[in-house]
Amino acid sequence: MKRIFVVGVVALAVLALAGSAAAITYGQPDGSGHPEVGALLAPEAYPDGTWAECSGTLISPTVFLTAAHCDEGLSEAAVTFDSSYTAPGTTYIGAWHADPNYNDHRQSDPQDLAVVVFPDPGVTGVTPARLPEAGSLSGLSHGRPFTSVGYGAQSVTNGPGGKTLHYADVRYVASGTLNAVTPAWLRISGNPATGNGGTCYGDSGGPNFLGAGTGETNIVAAITITGDTVCRATNVDYRLDTPTARAFLGQYVTLP
């Protein structure tokens, strides 16, 4: 389902600073490239129907990883792995569990993680992605390539009243290069002027795989949390190799 949202400039800035659900820009449709990447669906109570609200990754047959700030206050969540989603599609219902220590005002380490836990046997026929080893991302060099995947807006255009976000509920993929590593974050370039693609509104919770092209791995190094307001510069991603991230994830999956 194609959707557009017109957002005023001030509101758009607030959304980005708050870590609002961020989409793949300057990329291409993923097709069957990443079947382990899915979309967290908005509740059916929304007036325009169910649609891809956030993104995420299957990290075990019964565990889907996404961002805590995607929470709708419900005890259950619906997920699809359809590469192009049209309601009702193929969906899986599971229990929602966010990190109880999540705090979006604590920028140093917001612990912005959540999982959807499906009943056994979970999602079959799909190989789950892997998590990184403890501390393995600290020494990454500038320019290291990453692959971002998600269902969010593919473009942002200017117009009367502000900026328009264009969504297609299609899984997209793009590659970008590492700008910086901090204790909790990876900052990855999404600047098309340097040949990179990145994320935007609707990709929150989606994976950033270590490597790109023929060097891509199935290791989810970090999940998309936020970025710049016009989705042209930086993809800001929460690391999964830190003690706090591993403390939460270790409750649901076996860690490497």
C-alpha positions in Angstrom: 0.0 0.0 0.0 1.5 3.3 -1.0 1.2 6.1 1.6 2.4 9.6 1.9 2.7 11.8 5.0 3.1 15.6 4.9 5.0 16.7 8.0 5.8 20.3 9.0 9.4 21.2 9.2 9.3 21.7 13.0 7.4 18.5 13.6 9.9 16.6 11.4 12.8 17.8 13.4 11.2 16.8 16.7 10.4 13.3 15.3 14.0 12.7 14.3 15.4 13.9 17.7 13.0 11.6 19.5 14.1 8.6 17.5 10.9 8.2 15.6 10.5 5.2 13.4 13.0 5.7 10.7 13.1 4.0 5.8 15.6 3.0 3.2 16.7 5.8 0.9 18.9 5.7 -2.2 18.5 2.0 -2.2 16.5 -0.6 -4.2 13.8 -3.2 -3.6 15.2 -6.1 -1.6 13.0 -8.8 -3.1 14.1 -12.1 -1.6 17.5 -10.8 -0.6 16.8 -10.6 3.2 13.9 -12.9 4.1 14.8 -12.7 7.8 14.0 -8.9 7.8 10.3 -8.1 8.6 8.0 -5.3 9.3 6.3 -4.5 12.6 2.7 -3.7 11.6 0.7 -0.9 13.0 -2.4 -1.9 14.9 -5.6 -2.5 12.8 -7.3 0.3 14.8 -5.4 2.9 12.7 -7.9 4.6 10.4 -6.0 3.9 7.2 -5.6 0.2 8.0 -2.7 -1.9 8.9 0.7 -0.9 7.5 4.4 -1.4 8.0 5.2 0.9 11.0 8.8 -0.2 11.9 11.3 -2.8 10.8 13.2 -5.7 12.5 15.0 -8.9 12.1 14.4 -12.6 13.0 17.3 -13.6 15.3 15.8 -17.0 16.2 12.8 -18.9 14.9 10.7 -17.4 17.7 12.4 -14.0 18.3 12.0 -10.9 16.2 14.3 -8.0 17.1 13.2 -4.3 16.8 13.3 -1.0 18.6 11.5 -0.2 21.9 10.3 3.2 20.7 8.0 1.4 18.2 5.8 0.3 21.1 2.1 0.9 20.7 1.3 0.0 24.3 0.0 -3.4 23.4 1.0 -6.8 24.9 1.0 -8.4 21.4 2.4 -7.3 18.1 2.0 -8.4 14.4 4.9 -9.0 12.1 5.1 -9.7 8.4 8.1 -11.0 6.3 6.4 -10.3 3.0 8.9 -8.3 0.9 5.9 -6.3 -0.5 3.2 -6.0 2.1 -0.5 -5.6 1.3 -3.0 -6.2 4.1 -3.8 -8.8 5.4 -0.6 -10.5 4.0 1.1 -13.2 5.9 1.5 -12.3 9.5 2.8 -13.7 12.8 1.5 -12.7 16.2 3.8 -12.7 19.2 4.3 -11.2 22.7 5.9 -7.7 22.9 8.8 -7.3 25.3 10.7 -4.0 25.5 13.8 -3.4 27.5 12.4 -2.2 30.9 15.3 0.2 31.1 14.5 1.9 27.8 14.8 5.7 28.2 14.8 7.9 25.0 16.1 10.9 26.9 19.3 9.0 27.8 21.2 9.6 24.6 24.4 8.0 25.9 22.7 4.6 26.0 18.9 4.6 25.7 18.6 0.8 25.7 16.2 1.1 22.8 15.6 -2.6 22.2 12.5 -4.8 22.0 11.6 -8.3 20.8 8.4 -10.0 19.6 8.4 -13.6 20.8 6.3 -16.0 18.6 4.8 -19.2 19.9 6.7 -22.4 18.9 7.7 -23.3 16.2 7.9 -19.7 15.3 8.9 -18.7 11.7 9.9 -21.7 9.7 11.8 -21.8 6.4 13.8 -18.7 7.2 17.4 -18.6 8.5 17.7 -16.2 11.4 20.3 -13.5 11.4 23.3 -13.6 13.8 24.2 -11.2 16.6 27.7 -9.8 17.0 30.2 -11.1 19.6 30.7 -9.0 22.7 32.7 -5.8 22.1 33.4 -6.9 18.5 32.4 -3.5 16.9 34.6 -1.2 19.0 37.6 -1.4 16.6 35.8 -1.0 13.3 37.6 1.4 11.0 36.2 4.5 9.3 34.6 3.6 5.9 33.7 0.1 6.8 30.6 -0.9 4.7 27.2 -1.8 6.1 23.9 -3.0 4.6 20.7 -1.4 5.9 17.3 -3.0 5.3 13.8 -1.8 6.1 10.3 -1.0 5.1 10.1 2.8 5.7 9.8 5.8 3.5 11.9 5.6 0.3 12.1 9.4 -0.3 11.4 12.8 1.2 10.3 15.7 -1.0 9.7 19.3 -0.3 6.3 20.9 -0.8 3.6 23.3 0.6 3.4 22.9 4.4 6.6 21.0 4.8 8.2 17.7 3.7 6.3 14.7 2.3 7.4 11.2 3.2 6.7 8.6 0.5 6.1 5.0 1.7 5.3 1.8 -0.3 5.4 -0.9 2.4 8.1 -2.6 0.4 11.3 -4.0 1.9 14.3 -2.0 0.6 18.1 -2.4 0.9 20.9 0.1 0.7 24.6 0.2 1.7 26.5 2.9 3.6 29.9 3.4 5.1 30.9 3.9 8.7 31.5 7.5 9.9 32.1 6.9 13.6 31.8 4.4 16.5 30.8 5.5 20.0 30.2 3.3 23.1 26.5 2.8 22.2 26.2 3.9 18.6 27.3 3.3 15.0 27.0 6.4 12.8 26.8 5.3 9.2 26.7 7.6 6.2 23.6 7.6 4.0 24.8 10.5 1.9 24.0 9.9 -1.8 26.7 12.4 -2.8 29.3 9.9 -1.6 27.6 6.9 -3.1 25.8 5.8 0.1 22.2 5.0 0.9 20.7 5.0 4.3 17.5 5.0 6.4 14.5 7.2 7.0 11.2 7.3 8.9 9.8 3.8 9.1 13.2 1.8 9.2 13.5 2.0 13.0 14.4 -1.3 14.5 15.7 -2.6 11.2 19.1 -4.2 10.8 22.4 -2.8 9.7 24.4 -5.9 8.6 28.1 -5.9 8.8 29.6 -5.7 5.3 28.0 -5.0 1.9 27.9 -6.5 -1.5 29.9 -9.7 -1.8 31.4 -9.0 1.7 28.0 -8.7 3.4 27.5 -11.0 6.5 24.3 -12.0 8.3 25.5 -10.4 11.5 23.2 -7.6 12.7 25.7 -5.2 14.1 23.2 -2.5 15.1 19.6 -1.5 14.7 18.4 1.7 13.2 17.1 4.3 15.7 17.3 7.7 14.2 19.1 10.0 11.8 18.9 13.5 10.1 15.6 15.0 9.4 15.8 14.8 5.6 17.2 11.3 5.5 20.3 12.3 3.4 23.2 12.3 5.8 23.5 9.9 8.8 22.0 6.7 9.9 22.3 6.4 13.7 22.2 2.8 15.0 22.2 1.2 18.4 25.0 -1.3 18.8 24.2 -4.9 19.7 27.6 -5.9 21.1 27.5 -3.8 24.3 26.9 -5.2 27.8 23.5 -3.5 28.1 22.3 -4.7 24.7 23.5 -8.3 25.4 22.0 -8.3 28.9 18.5 -7.8 27.4 19.0 -10.0 24.3 20.5 -12.8 26.4 17.1 -13.3 28.0 15.6 -14.4 24.7 18.4 -16.0 22.5 21.7 -17.7 23.0 24.5 -15.1 22.5 27.6 -15.7 20.5 
